[in-house]
């Protein structure tokens, strides 16, 4: 302490009544990994009545072996102390009140148990010069390079022999962009029943407008749970691609490190929609595709390893040769023959092989078997094409018509 002031009165009837004030104090709580500095306390200690305390902390933060999950908070509050219990209410803020946390707590002295109700006011992230997650949660670092949207939380933490949290975390219109993946339009309310390590009950559900892994996956719905110490257990995942469905079988992902793998099953993808995403002028087609898309995560990079989509039935592929690039149109007799065949190509087999490396570049190989009935009396031919580029740049088209499921919207309404 840098200062302690005491004042008091005494009477034969009431006994001693004191007022105590401190400033510039420091409190270390090694078991909780907390340190408070700039502590000021004013306590009124009347004879025969509850003690009333007002307090403030210039900085309350984590340190030591507990790491630093949250930036230090500036805290102000008050408490009432009796022989049986302590009741307190206080608020903490950071980042110019971009983060505001309010707490109402009570503790029974006889059995050393209690609980606290907490509320995290809506925190608004903005990539347009506004608040970003790393400013509040240092461990995130630059893993999230851009964030937009809102988070909020409310719930209760009870303590006694064990710590028992039950906190609802709301995610509203949230966008998170990492160097390798972008998630847009995240909406949902998650229930946390463990904080260190993090855990949830089964049946957590979020909606995701768009998942950017190099393929335009949209309208996502994810059911999952988090198991300590570091496992994301996906019970069900459903997304849309090219008018069809992408689904994942139940799987577990350990985010603590190593290569993680998940295989997405694709069905009923419209060839025309895929061609439109590839944005090749003059190319159109009919038919539907199905297959498997293996997705890996290694050292923060999202990889597509040997995805295969094949036509479910014969169809037609047409290419308006007047739209062909000049370099292709003048590439020689073989290219001219291929362009002529593709004007009205009736395929019996169509296969797309897709890879995405750590450089985020998509590489697509197209294999075709079939014929053009207008060329050489429909003589059967085969083609192999290679296409590469950052096809994920067209993802912004995918959010058109995106709608949050009603049950998720209703839970979010609790945080309005």
Secondary structure as GFF3:
##gff-version 3
##sequence-region A 1 416
A	DSSP	beta_strand	3	11	.	.	.	ID=ss1
A	DSSP	beta_strand	15	29	.	.	.	ID=ss2
A	DSSP	beta_strand	34	45	.	.	.	ID=ss3
A	DSSP	beta_strand	51	62	.	.	.	ID=ss4
A	DSSP	three_ten_helix	64	66	.	.	.	ID=ss5
A	DSSP	beta_strand	73	81	.	.	.	ID=ss6
A	DSSP	beta_strand	85	94	.	.	.	ID=ss7
A	DSSP	beta_strand	99	108	.	.	.	ID=ss8
A	DSSP	beta_strand	113	125	.	.	.	ID=ss9
A	DSSP	three_ten_helix	133	135	.	.	.	ID=ss10
A	DSSP	three_ten_helix	138	140	.	.	.	ID=ss11
A	DSSP	beta_strand	146	159	.	.	.	ID=ss12
A	DSSP	beta_strand	163	177	.	.	.	ID=ss13
A	DSSP	beta_strand	182	195	.	.	.	ID=ss14
A	DSSP	beta_strand	198	200	.	.	.	ID=ss15
A	DSSP	beta_strand	204	212	.	.	.	ID=ss16
A	DSSP	beta_strand	216	227	.	.	.	ID=ss17
A	DSSP	beta_strand	231	241	.	.	.	ID=ss18
A	DSSP	beta_strand	244	248	.	.	.	ID=ss19
A	DSSP	beta_strand	251	254	.	.	.	ID=ss20
A	DSSP	beta_strand	260	270	.	.	.	ID=ss21
A	DSSP	alpha_helix	271	278	.	.	.	ID=ss22
A	DSSP	beta_strand	283	285	.	.	.	ID=ss23
A	DSSP	beta_strand	288	298	.	.	.	ID=ss24
A	DSSP	beta_strand	301	311	.	.	.	ID=ss25
A	DSSP	beta_strand	315	319	.	.	.	ID=ss26
A	DSSP	three_ten_helix	321	323	.	.	.	ID=ss27
A	DSSP	alpha_helix	326	329	.	.	.	ID=ss28
A	DSSP	alpha_helix	333	341	.	.	.	ID=ss29
A	DSSP	three_ten_helix	342	344	.	.	.	ID=ss30
A	DSSP	beta_strand	345	356	.	.	.	ID=ss31
A	DSSP	beta_strand	362	371	.	.	.	ID=ss32
A	DSSP	three_ten_helix	376	378	.	.	.	ID=ss33
A	DSSP	beta_strand	381	389	.	.	.	ID=ss34
A	DSSP	three_ten_helix	391	399	.	.	.	ID=ss35
A	DSSP	alpha_helix	406	412	.	.	.	ID=ss36
A	DSSP	three_ten_helix	413	415	.	.	.	ID=ss37
###
